[in-house]
């Protein structure tokens, strides 16, 4: 959580009354909407958690994608020509233009359909193609630089510790090439899309990192599967979704020899999600339902070989 005096400092620097700032969310309730003649989205960041150089790398990637015709959220300069504004006590802030659009509702059939799925895939395919030629000035992390791999994860949970270590070893052994590995979004589920006039804008690149393109697609599949209850209908829907998504994807990136890896990465995403929430969530702030959900995730990791229980192909 962001301390109140830090929020007060941010609002003062931006010439905004605290009552005028609209909390949008963020993992630590650190994202606000503010009007400075136009609406912007402001993110308050703790330097001890995310260094400025990593955020600058994210913003440079967004500028590059925008310049090459991909509709993504745009970073804005707050003062002069800098994207990063220091605050007190080791915090800083960054800002983006507010994107006008409607969140994706998976229960609304006029939106949640094959046309959307194809466009979603097409945009990811274009992003992966652009990643192949992108020359970064500042570097986003490689997947193995995450703290979850640098610390003794699950040291108090031996039933999962061995499985997590095996994933780590498997990934280290996996081959990389410019056609299979590069800078990915890292969290492109439906809640990071906005729709306006049948066009999609991609949001929230805070998890972008160097990883396998198959993993980026697997993240979409994993979170989309959660919109459908377990059972025969989930399998039918996910396979149909995957077909539409990949039809769009291959319009922009025709090199897809990595597709057989996606099933593996769906299972990895399930484990990673549990690891992330276990490591970073403030348990005292979670509801009983959220705690129960984490317990159910743990049991599924122990008792099931596959998250979906079927192959997407």
Secondary structure, 3 states (H helix, E strand, C coil): CCCHHHHHHHHHHCCCCHHHCEEEECCCCCEEEEECCCEEEEEEEECCCCCHHHHHHHHHHHHHHHHCCCCECCECCCECCECCEECCCCEEEEEEECCCCEECCCCCCCCCCHHHHHHHHHHHHHHHHHHHHCCCCCCCCEHHHCHHHHCCCCCCCHHHHHHHHHHHHHHHHCCCCCCCEEEECCCCCHHHEEEECCEEEECCCCCCEEEEHHHHHHHHHHHHHCCCCCCHHHHHHHHHHHHHHHHHHHHHCCCCHHHHHHHHHHHHHHHHHHHHHHHHCCHHHCCHHHHHHHHHHHHHHHHCCCCCCCCCC
